[in-house]
Amino acid sequence: MRETHFGYAQVPLADKQALVDDVFHKVARRYDLMNDLMSAGLHRAWKDALVTAINPPKSDRDFALLDVAGGTGDVSFRALGAGGPGTHATVADINADMLAVGRERAAERGLDDAVTFVDANAEALPFPDKSFDAVSIAFGIRNVPRIEVALAEMHRVLRTGGRFLCLEFSNVDVPGLDALYELYSFNVVPAIGRAVVGDAEPYRYLVESIRRFPRPNAFAEMMRAAGFRRVSHRMMSGGIVALHSGWRL
Ligand SMILES: C[S@@+](CC[C@H](N)C(=O)[O-])C[C@H]1O[C@@H](n2cnc3c(N)ncnc32)[C@H](O)[C@@H]1O
Protein backbone atom coordinates (compact mmCIF):
# COMPACT_ATOMS: atom_id res chain seq x y z
CA MET A 1 0.00 0.00 0.00
CA ARG A 2 1.41 3.43 -0.97
CA GLU A 3 2.04 5.64 2.06
CA THR A 4 2.42 9.36 2.45
CA HIS A 5 2.73 11.91 5.24
CA PHE A 6 0.05 13.71 7.15
CA GLY A 7 2.25 16.26 8.86
CA TYR A 8 4.99 14.10 10.39
CA ALA A 9 2.82 11.01 10.67
CA GLN A 10 3.14 8.25 8.07
CA VAL A 11 -0.35 7.37 6.79
CA PRO A 12 -1.80 5.29 3.91
CA LEU A 13 -2.14 7.52 0.84
CA ALA A 14 -5.85 6.74 0.72
CA ASP A 15 -6.36 8.14 4.25
CA LYS A 16 -4.64 11.50 3.83
CA GLN A 17 -7.46 13.41 2.12
CA ALA A 18 -9.98 12.62 4.88
CA LEU A 19 -7.50 13.79 7.53
CA VAL A 20 -6.85 17.03 5.59
CA ASP A 21 -10.59 17.58 5.10
CA ASP A 22 -11.09 17.27 8.85
CA VAL A 23 -8.47 20.00 9.46
CA PHE A 24 -10.21 22.49 7.15
CA HIS A 25 -13.65 21.52 8.38
CA LYS A 26 -12.50 22.52 11.90
CA VAL A 27 -10.91 25.82 10.88
CA ALA A 28 -13.19 27.03 8.03
CA ARG A 29 -15.14 29.67 10.00
CA ARG A 30 -12.00 31.16 11.53
CA TYR A 31 -9.70 30.51 8.56
CA ASP A 32 -9.20 34.09 7.34
CA LEU A 33 -8.83 35.52 10.85
CA MET A 34 -6.25 32.84 11.67
CA ASN A 35 -4.24 33.69 8.54
CA ASP A 36 -3.99 37.29 9.70
CA LEU A 37 -3.05 36.33 13.25
CA MET A 38 -0.50 33.65 12.37
CA SER A 39 1.28 35.57 9.64
CA ALA A 40 0.87 38.99 11.30
CA GLY A 41 -0.88 40.06 8.11
CA LEU A 42 2.02 38.98 5.87
CA HIS A 43 -0.17 36.55 3.91
CA ARG A 44 -1.79 39.59 2.32
CA ALA A 45 1.52 40.73 0.81
CA TRP A 46 2.31 37.18 -0.36
CA LYS A 47 -1.07 36.87 -2.06
CA ASP A 48 -0.73 40.32 -3.61
CA ALA A 49 2.61 39.20 -5.13
CA LEU A 50 0.81 36.15 -6.51
CA VAL A 51 -1.94 38.32 -8.02
CA THR A 52 0.64 40.68 -9.56
CA ALA A 53 2.20 37.65 -11.28
CA ILE A 54 -1.23 36.40 -12.44
CA ASN A 55 -1.52 39.85 -14.02
CA PRO A 56 -5.23 39.97 -14.87
CA PRO A 57 -5.86 42.57 -17.61
CA LYS A 58 -7.19 45.96 -16.48
CA SER A 59 -9.19 46.23 -19.71
CA ASP A 60 -12.53 44.50 -20.37
CA ARG A 61 -10.72 41.63 -22.13
CA ASP A 62 -11.97 38.24 -20.98
CA PHE A 63 -9.61 36.53 -18.55
CA ALA A 64 -10.42 33.28 -16.78
CA LEU A 65 -8.55 32.41 -13.59
CA LEU A 66 -8.79 29.05 -11.88
CA ASP A 67 -7.74 29.16 -8.22
CA VAL A 68 -7.29 25.56 -7.07
CA ALA A 69 -7.68 24.78 -3.35
CA GLY A 70 -9.05 28.32 -3.29
CA GLY A 71 -10.85 27.81 0.02
CA THR A 72 -12.69 30.93 1.14
CA GLY A 73 -11.85 32.79 -2.09
CA ASP A 74 -9.20 35.18 -0.80
CA VAL A 75 -6.89 34.97 -3.85
CA SER A 76 -9.82 35.19 -6.25
CA PHE A 77 -11.22 38.31 -4.58
CA ARG A 78 -7.80 39.94 -4.81
CA ALA A 79 -7.47 38.98 -8.50
CA LEU A 80 -10.91 40.39 -9.24
CA GLY A 81 -9.93 43.61 -7.48
CA ALA A 82 -6.78 43.87 -9.60
CA GLY A 83 -8.37 42.95 -12.94
CA GLY A 84 -10.87 44.66 -15.21
CA PRO A 85 -14.53 43.76 -15.82
CA GLY A 86 -13.61 40.83 -18.09
CA THR A 87 -11.85 38.96 -15.27
CA HIS A 88 -13.67 35.90 -13.94
CA ALA A 89 -12.43 33.63 -11.15
CA THR A 90 -13.28 30.01 -10.45
CA VAL A 91 -12.53 28.74 -6.96
CA ALA A 92 -12.13 24.96 -6.88
CA ASP A 93 -11.86 23.33 -3.46
CA ILE A 94 -12.60 19.90 -2.02
CA ASN A 95 -14.01 21.25 1.26
CA ALA A 96 -17.69 22.29 1.33
CA ASP A 97 -17.19 24.27 4.57
CA MET A 98 -14.44 26.45 3.10
CA LEU A 99 -16.52 26.99 -0.09
CA ALA A 100 -19.58 27.96 1.98
CA VAL A 101 -17.60 30.71 3.74
CA GLY A 102 -16.31 31.84 0.32
CA ARG A 103 -19.80 32.01 -1.19
CA GLU A 104 -21.00 34.14 1.75
CA ARG A 105 -18.03 36.50 1.33
CA ALA A 106 -18.69 36.80 -2.43
CA ALA A 107 -22.33 37.68 -1.79
CA GLU A 108 -21.32 40.32 0.80
CA ARG A 109 -19.00 41.89 -1.78
CA GLY A 110 -21.52 41.75 -4.65
CA LEU A 111 -19.20 39.43 -6.58
CA ASP A 112 -21.61 36.55 -7.23
CA ASP A 113 -21.32 36.93 -11.01
CA ALA A 114 -17.56 37.37 -11.07
CA VAL A 115 -16.61 34.29 -9.08
CA THR A 116 -17.81 30.70 -9.25
CA PHE A 117 -17.26 28.21 -6.42
CA VAL A 118 -16.85 24.58 -7.45
CA ASP A 119 -16.57 21.55 -5.20
CA ALA A 120 -13.63 19.78 -6.82
CA ASN A 121 -10.60 17.65 -6.10
CA ALA A 122 -7.33 19.07 -7.45
CA GLU A 123 -6.46 15.54 -8.56
CA ALA A 124 -9.48 15.34 -10.89
CA LEU A 125 -10.49 18.82 -12.02
CA PRO A 126 -13.97 18.91 -13.62
CA PHE A 127 -12.94 21.34 -16.39
CA PRO A 128 -12.14 20.87 -20.10
CA ASP A 129 -8.57 20.91 -21.41
CA LYS A 130 -7.04 24.38 -21.92
CA SER A 131 -10.01 26.23 -20.43
CA PHE A 132 -8.21 28.83 -18.23
CA ASP A 133 -5.86 31.73 -18.94
CA ALA A 134 -4.12 31.29 -15.59
CA VAL A 135 -4.16 28.68 -12.84
CA SER A 136 -3.11 29.41 -9.27
CA ILE A 137 -2.85 27.47 -6.03
CA ALA A 138 -1.99 29.17 -2.74
CA PHE A 139 -1.01 27.18 0.34
CA GLY A 140 -2.93 24.26 -1.15
CA ILE A 141 -0.59 21.91 -2.98
CA ARG A 142 1.05 20.55 0.16
CA ASN A 143 -2.34 19.28 1.36
CA VAL A 144 -3.03 17.26 -1.79
CA PRO A 145 -2.17 13.54 -1.44
CA ARG A 146 -0.84 13.04 -4.99
CA ILE A 147 0.91 16.28 -5.86
CA GLU A 148 2.11 14.99 -9.25
CA VAL A 149 -1.47 14.16 -10.29
CA ALA A 150 -2.72 17.63 -9.25
CA LEU A 151 0.13 19.32 -11.15
CA ALA A 152 -0.73 17.34 -14.30
CA GLU A 153 -4.38 18.34 -13.92
CA MET A 154 -3.54 22.03 -13.49
CA HIS A 155 -1.34 21.82 -16.59
CA ARG A 156 -4.14 20.11 -18.55
CA VAL A 157 -6.75 22.84 -17.89
CA LEU A 158 -4.34 25.73 -18.62
CA ARG A 159 -4.38 27.17 -22.14
CA THR A 160 -1.24 27.20 -24.24
CA GLY A 161 0.64 30.39 -23.34
CA GLY A 162 -0.99 30.48 -19.90
CA ARG A 163 0.84 30.79 -16.59
CA PHE A 164 0.67 28.58 -13.54
CA LEU A 165 1.53 30.07 -10.15
CA CYS A 166 1.91 28.28 -6.87
CA LEU A 167 2.39 30.02 -3.55
CA GLU A 168 3.61 27.71 -0.82
CA PHE A 169 5.51 27.79 2.44
CA SER A 170 9.19 27.05 1.98
CA ASN A 171 12.39 26.87 4.01
CA VAL A 172 13.83 29.67 6.08
CA ASP A 173 17.60 29.66 5.54
CA VAL A 174 18.50 33.01 7.08
CA PRO A 175 20.71 32.43 10.17
CA GLY A 176 18.92 33.63 13.29
CA LEU A 177 15.57 33.90 11.58
CA ASP A 178 15.46 30.10 11.13
CA ALA A 179 15.63 29.41 14.90
CA LEU A 180 13.07 32.12 15.63
CA TYR A 181 10.76 30.76 12.92
CA GLU A 182 11.11 27.24 14.32
CA LEU A 183 10.21 28.42 17.82
CA TYR A 184 7.29 30.46 16.52
CA SER A 185 5.96 27.64 14.32
CA PHE A 186 6.01 24.85 16.89
CA ASN A 187 4.96 26.89 19.93
CA VAL A 188 3.14 30.07 19.05
CA VAL A 189 1.13 28.85 16.03
CA PRO A 190 -0.52 25.87 17.81
CA ALA A 191 -1.19 28.12 20.83
CA ILE A 192 -2.99 30.67 18.63
CA GLY A 193 -4.93 27.74 17.13
CA ARG A 194 -5.97 26.59 20.59
CA ALA A 195 -7.05 30.10 21.56
CA VAL A 196 -8.96 30.99 18.41
CA VAL A 197 -10.25 27.70 16.97
CA GLY A 198 -10.28 25.80 20.28
CA ASP A 199 -7.91 23.13 18.97
CA ALA A 200 -4.12 23.17 18.49
CA GLU A 201 -4.03 19.99 16.39
CA PRO A 202 -4.95 21.48 12.97
CA TYR A 203 -2.14 23.98 13.36
CA ARG A 204 0.36 21.35 14.44
CA TYR A 205 -0.49 19.56 11.17
CA LEU A 206 -0.02 22.81 9.28
CA VAL A 207 3.46 23.40 10.66
CA GLU A 208 4.57 19.79 10.19
CA SER A 209 3.24 19.66 6.63
CA ILE A 210 5.27 22.78 5.81
CA ARG A 211 8.45 21.04 6.98
CA ARG A 212 7.74 17.98 4.87
CA PHE A 213 7.02 19.83 1.63
CA PRO A 214 9.72 19.40 -1.08
CA ARG A 215 12.45 22.04 -1.33
CA PRO A 216 11.95 24.57 -4.16
CA ASN A 217 14.34 22.87 -6.59
CA ALA A 218 12.70 19.49 -6.04
CA PHE A 219 9.27 21.05 -6.53
CA ALA A 220 10.51 22.74 -9.73
CA GLU A 221 11.43 19.26 -11.03
CA MET A 222 7.91 18.04 -10.26
CA MET A 223 6.48 21.01 -12.18
CA ARG A 224 8.68 20.21 -15.20
CA ALA A 225 7.64 16.56 -15.05
CA ALA A 226 3.99 17.72 -15.19
CA GLY A 227 4.75 19.61 -18.41
CA PHE A 228 5.39 23.16 -17.21
CA ARG A 229 8.17 25.12 -18.91
CA ARG A 230 10.28 28.18 -17.99
CA VAL A 231 9.90 27.04 -14.39
CA SER A 232 11.23 29.45 -11.78
CA HIS A 233 10.66 30.49 -8.20
CA ARG A 234 11.14 33.49 -5.99
CA MET A 235 11.63 33.36 -2.23
CA MET A 236 9.82 35.87 -0.07
CA SER A 237 10.15 36.96 3.58
CA GLY A 238 13.49 35.21 4.14
CA GLY A 239 12.23 31.93 2.64
CA ILE A 240 9.04 31.60 4.69
CA VAL A 241 7.20 31.46 1.38
CA ALA A 242 8.13 30.70 -2.25
CA LEU A 243 6.24 31.79 -5.34
CA HIS A 244 6.67 29.13 -8.04
CA SER A 245 5.93 29.90 -11.67
CA GLY A 246 5.64 27.82 -14.82
CA TRP A 247 4.14 28.22 -18.28
CA ARG A 248 2.26 25.97 -20.63
CA LEU A 249 4.06 26.40 -23.95
C1 LIG B 1 -4.42 26.40 3.61
S1 LIG B 1 -5.93 26.37 2.72
C2 LIG B 1 -5.63 27.57 1.43
C3 LIG B 1 -6.87 28.32 1.02
C4 LIG B 1 -6.64 29.48 0.06
N1 LIG B 1 -5.93 29.08 -1.12
C5 LIG B 1 -5.88 30.60 0.73
O1 LIG B 1 -4.70 30.78 0.42
O2 LIG B 1 -6.47 31.31 1.54
C6 LIG B 1 -5.81 24.85 1.86
C7 LIG B 1 -7.05 24.47 1.07
O3 LIG B 1 -6.75 23.30 0.30
C8 LIG B 1 -7.96 22.57 0.16
N2 LIG B 1 -7.66 21.22 -0.31
C9 LIG B 1 -7.04 20.23 0.35
N3 LIG B 1 -6.97 19.13 -0.41
C10 LIG B 1 -7.54 19.44 -1.61
C11 LIG B 1 -7.76 18.72 -2.83
N4 LIG B 1 -7.35 17.46 -2.97
N5 LIG B 1 -8.36 19.36 -3.84
C12 LIG B 1 -8.79 20.64 -3.71
N6 LIG B 1 -8.61 21.37 -2.59
C13 LIG B 1 -7.99 20.77 -1.55
C14 LIG B 1 -8.54 22.66 1.56
O4 LIG B 1 -9.90 22.29 1.59
C15 LIG B 1 -8.27 24.12 1.92
O5 LIG B 1 -9.35 24.93 1.58
The ligand as an ORCA input file, in Angstrom:
! r2SCAN-3c Opt
* xyz 0 1
  C      -4.417     26.397      3.610
  S      -5.934     26.373      2.719
  C      -5.634     27.575      1.434
  C      -6.873     28.321      1.017
  C      -6.636     29.485      0.059
  N      -5.932     29.079     -1.124
  C      -5.881     30.601      0.732
  O      -4.704     30.785      0.416
  O      -6.473     31.306      1.536
  C      -5.812     24.849      1.864
  C      -7.048     24.471      1.073
  O      -6.751     23.301      0.298
  C      -7.964     22.573      0.156
  N      -7.662     21.218     -0.311
  C      -7.044     20.227      0.355
  N      -6.966     19.131     -0.413
  C      -7.538     19.442     -1.614
  C      -7.757     18.721     -2.830
  N      -7.355     17.460     -2.975
  N      -8.358     19.357     -3.840
  C      -8.788     20.643     -3.713
  N      -8.613     21.369     -2.588
  C      -7.987     20.773     -1.549
  C      -8.541     22.658      1.563
  O      -9.900     22.289      1.586
  C      -8.267     24.117      1.922
  O      -9.350     24.933      1.583
*
